[in-house]
Amino acid sequence: MTLTTWLFKNSKACPFLLLEIIAILFCYQSSLAYVDVQTSTSFGFYRNYKKLNQFPVFHSWSLNGFYENGVESSVEFYLNNNFSENQWQLIPTQMQINLPLQPETNYSDSKLKVGRQLFSEGFDFALLDGLLVPYYLDMSSGIMPVIGYLRSTDFEQKEDNSSPLLGMIYWTSLKGIRFRGGYHARDTDFENRYIHTSFQYQWDALPWKPLLYLKQEFIATNMNFNQSYSELIFSPSNTVETRFSYTNLNPRPTNHSEKHTFIYQIFSLSPMETVATEWTWKKSEQATFNLSLEQGFYQSNKGNENSSRQDFSMDYSIKSGQSISPCFIHMKSYGGEIHDLCLRYSIENTINSKYIAELNSAYINKINQIEGWVQHVRGSYETTLSNRAKVLLALEVERNQYFIFDMRTMAYVTNYL
């Protein structure tokens, strides 16, 4: 076992140590810092399909500090509990300290980032418990070493889904072409290694100003293709935008536990290929139309299969402060088929208050033989009490295969301290 591997395996308590360090940093330099604190609390009541009363409560808290010496710090967590089951959960979503590396230059984004933070590179979107070091070589290029543990953003998972990560990212821009690439090793003893690259370029001199974006990932040991995403965007006019995309995804097992991919593994044996297009038309200042079509292809024990999605929506401003947004969604995949009709209506009485009503009615036909209509209605009122507090009151009613009738009341209070 290498020293790096040992450090990874024995760093499970690192986030809690970082929380203490950040708290000390805030207290020590509070006189030199601008500190922003936000809190939000929600609670509700509903009756589940077992006819048991549920009383959930949710509290989120975020604190951001900006200091005169260029140091930044951030803490975000939420506290969740179901009073009927007394299951408290304290989940830190971000605990981070940023230290400037080039404070005397124009490269203010060169930083040492330590702690729990969002990681979005290549085809990864997860939380990172570790170290990110973006360092600018000039105004348009730089490098970023990364080391730590990747963790899923799905906090409902009970098992440990972390994966050690070690890598390097490089980015640059040359004659309008933006390039970003990286190499990273992951999993036990860093046995799996990948290379990812992305390119972006826009032809401003051509009609419709086409923009092309390409992203690929390869297995580093043999440079075999692993997954990719391609997108082409046109703007035929100031009111119309068109997108075409192709996706070939082969999710890594480390991103999902076997428990959560079991159903997919039964029906799909190959990566999923998807072709999609989206059209947006802003007819006027009052009306915007959006149409998206998507077709997926995969192989299963039955042979070649496909999935599809069609989504049509419209945003229409009736008059000042009032808008209505109808939509229709149809989806079909290995899990079943759904036809969904939705409607959203909002009224802004003043700058500080508004009403929102939402209605969904869908017909589902699932692979587990569940079939029928489901409905969901939500009404809410949001107002600003002062410069430091917002309140949102909401009422939800739904009916589906689990709830003959389910009504929930919620209150959200957000404080800016």
N, C-alpha and C positions, 0 to 999 in steps of 0.2 A: 504493500500500500504506500503510495507516494504521500509526501507532506501536504500537497494541495488537496488530495482526496481526504486526508484525515481532517483538515481544517473544515472542509465542506460538511463532513459527517458529524462534526462536533460543534456546529454553529447554530443549532436550533433555537437557542435562547437569545440570539443576536438582536432580533427586533425589540425585545423587551429592554435590553441594555440600551439600545438606541433611544428608546422612549425616555429613559432617565436622562441621557445625555442632552437630548433636545430640551427637556424641561429645565435643566440647569442652565442651558444656553439662553433660554428666554428670560429666566430670572436674573441672570448675571448682567445681561446687556439691555434690559428693558428700557433703561433711560436713554439709550442711543438708538432705539429701534422703533419702526412703525409696525405695530402688531394688529392683525386683523383676525377677529374671532367670530365664527358663525356657528350657531346651534339650531337644530331642527328636531322637533318632537312630534310624533304622531301616535295615536292610539285608536282602537276600534273594537267593535263587537260583531260577532256573527255566529250562526248556528250551522254546524257541519252536517254531512249526510248521516252521521251516527246520532244526530239530534243532541250533540254536546255543545255547550256554550263555549266560545273561544273569546279571549280578551288579549289580543296581541298589542304590544307596545314597541315602538321603534324610535331610537334617539341617535342622531348623528352630530358630530362635533368636529370642527376643523379650526386650526390655528396656524396662521402664516406670519412669519416674522421677517422683516427686512432691516438690515443693520447698516450703519454708516461705513463699516469696513468691507462691505460687499457680500458678507455672509447672509445666506438665506436659510430658513428652516421651515418645515411644514409637518403638521401632524393631522391626520384624519382617521377617525374610527367611528364605528357605530355599535350601539348596544341594542340587542334584540331579545325579547322575552315573550313567552306565552304564559300568562298568569295561571291558566288552568293546568298547565303541565310543569310550570316552574323551571323552564329551561332557558337560563340566561346565556347569552353569547356576546362576548366582547371581541370584535374583529377589527384589528388595525388595517386599514386599507392603504395608508401612506404614512411613513415616518422617515423623514429625509432631512439631511443637512447638505447644503451646497456651499462649497468653499471656492472662491475665485482663484484661478491659476495665473491669469495675466491681468491683474487689476490696473496696471499702469499703461495698458495698450487699448486699442479699439476692439480687441477680441474679448468682450465682456462675457460671451457665452462659453468661454473655456472655463470649465468648472470640474471640481471633484464632487461627485454626487454619491453620498453614502446613505444606505438605509433601504426601506421598502419603497418602491417606486414603480410606475408603469413602464413596461418594456414592450416596444412595438418596432421590431426589426424583421425584415424578411417576411416570413409567414407566421411569425410568433406574435401573439397578443396575450400578455400575461403580466403577473406581478413579479418583480425581481427583488429578492432580498440579497443585496450585495452592493457592488461598486460599478458606477458608470463614470468614465472620465473623457468627456468630449473636449478635444484640444484642437484649436484652429491653427493651421499652418500658414494660411493667408486668409483674405476676405471671403474666398469661395471654396476652400478645401480644408480638410481636417481629418483627424483620426479619433477613434473612441474605443479604448480597451474596455472590456466588460468581464466581470467575474461575480459569481453568486449562485443563488438558487432561483429557478423559475417555479412559480406556483400558479395554479389555475385561478381565474377570477370567479369561479363557481364556489362560493363559500358554503354551499349546502352539502358539499361532499364531505363525508366523515373521515375517509381514509387520507393518508399522506400522499399527495400527488406531486410532490416537489421533484425537481430534476436539476442536478448541478449543471452549470453553464460556464464556459470559458471561451472568450472570443475577441475579435478585433473587427471594427467597422471603419471604412474609409469612404469619404465623399468628396466630390469636386464638381466644378462646372466649367465647361470649355465650349466657347462659341455657341452658347445657348443650350447645349446638351447637358442635362443634369444626370450625374452618375452617382450611385450609392451601392456599395458592395461590402460583403463581410464574410468572415470565416468563423465558425463556432463549433466547439466540441461539447457534447452533452451526455447525460445518462451516466450510469455506474462506470467509474474509471474512464469517463469521457470516451466511451467506445464508439458512439455515433457522431460523425462529423459531416458538416454541411457547408456549402458555399452558396451565397445568394447575391444576386446582382439586380439592379433596376436602372432603367433609362427613361428619361422624359424629354420630349422636344416638341415645340410648337412652331408651325410654319405661318408666321404672321403675314408674310407677303402673299400667300396663296388665298384664293377665294375660300370662304367659310372658316378660315384660320384653323385647320385641323391640328389637334393635339394628340400625340401618341405616347402611351405609357406602357412599358414592358417590365415585368418582374419575373425572375426565374430562380429556381433552387436546384442544386445538384448535390449528389452524394459525393463527398470529397475523395473517398478512397479510390473510386473508379471513374468519377466525373459523369456518372449516369444521371439522366434527367429524373427529377423527383416530383416537382410541381411548378405551376406557372400561372400568371395572370396577365392578360393583355387588355388594353382599353384604347379605343379611338373615339375622340369627341369632335363633333362638327358644330358650327354655329352659322347656319344658313342665313340668319338675319338676327336683328337685335332682340327678337321676340321668340325665336325657336332655337332649341339646343337638342342635339341628338347624340346618343351614346351607343356604341357597340362594344361588347366585351366577350372574352373567352377565358374560361377558368378550367384548369386541370389540377384538382386538389388531391393530395394523398396525405391526410392528417397523420401526424406522428403518434404512435401509441402512448408516448409520454404525456401527450396533451389530454388524454382521456383514459380513465381506468377501464379495465375489461368489463366491469359491471355496467358502465354507461354506454358501451359500444356493442353490447351483446346482441341487441335486436338488429342493429345495422349489419353486424357480421353475418347474421342468418340470411339476410336478403341481398347483401352486396358483397362481392368478392374483389372488386376492382376500384381504383380511384374514380371519383365523380368528375365528369366533364360537363361543363355548362356553357351554353351560348345564350346571350341576353342582349336586349336592346331597350332603350328608354328614350321617350320623346317628351319634351316639355315645351308647351306653347303658352306664352303669356299674351293672351288675346288683347287684354287691355289692363289698365290699372286695377280694375275690379275683378277680372276673371283670369285664372290660370288653370290649364289642363295638363294632366300627366298620365302617360300610358307606358307601362313596362311589360315586357314579355320575356319569359325565361324558359329554356328547355334543357333538361339534364339527361345525361346518358351514363349508364353503368351496367355491369354484368353481375348476374347472380346465378344461383343454381338453376333458375328457369331459362337462362340465356341472356340475351340482350334486352335490357329494360330501359325505361325512361321516366322522367318526372317532368312536371310542368307547373308554371305559375303565370297568371295573368292578373294585372293590377291596374285599375283605372280610377283616377281620383280627380276632383275639381275643387278649387278654392274660389269662392265667390263672395265679394264684399257687397252686401245689400245696401248699406249706407254707412256713413261714418260711425265707427265703433261696433258695427254688427257684421258678422261673416258666417257663412255656412259652407260646410265641406262634406259632400257625399262621396262615397267610394264603393267599389265592388272588387272583391278579391276571389280568385279561384285557384286552388292548389290541389295537386295530385302527386303522390309519391308512394313509396313502399309502405308508408304508415296509414294511407287512406286518402280520402278526398274531402274537400271542404268548399262550400260556396258561402261567401260572407258578404252581407250588406251592412254598411256603416254610415253614420251621419253624425256630424259634429256642428254644434251651433254655439256661438260665443257672442256676448254683449259686453262691451267696455263702457261702463257708466261714466267713469272718470279715468284719469291717468293712473289712479291708485286702486281701482277696484274693477272687477269683471266677473261675469257669470259664464259658466261653460256647461253645456249639456251634451252628452254623448250616448249614442244608441248603436248597438250591434245585434244583428240577428243572423245566425248562420245555420246551415244544414250540414251535418257531418256524417261521414260513413267511414268508420275506422276499421283497421284490419282485425281488431279484437271483437268484431261483431257489434260494436256500439254504433247506433244509427239514430238520427233524429235531430230536432231543432234545439238550438241553444240560444239564449238571449242574455244580453248584458246592458244595463242602463246605469249611467253615472251622471250626477249633477254636482257642481261645485261652485263655491263663491270664494274669491280671493280678494283681500283688501290689505292695505298698508296702514298700520296703526300709527307709525311714526317713522322717522328716518332710520330707526334701529330695529324695527319689528314688522314682520308680515304674518298674516293668518290665512290659512286655507281650510274651509269647512267643506266636507264632501259626503255624499250619500251614494252608495252603490247597491244595486239589486241585480242578481243574476239567477239563471235557471239552466241547469245542464244535467249530465248523467250522474253527477255527484250530489247536486243540491236541487231538491224540488223547489225550494225557495230560499234564497240566501240574501240577507240584507246586511250591509256593513255601514257603519258611520265612522268617519275619520276626522281628525282635527290635526292640522300641521301648524306649528308655531316656529318661525325662523327668527332668531335674534342675531343682530349684528352688534357686537360689543366693542 
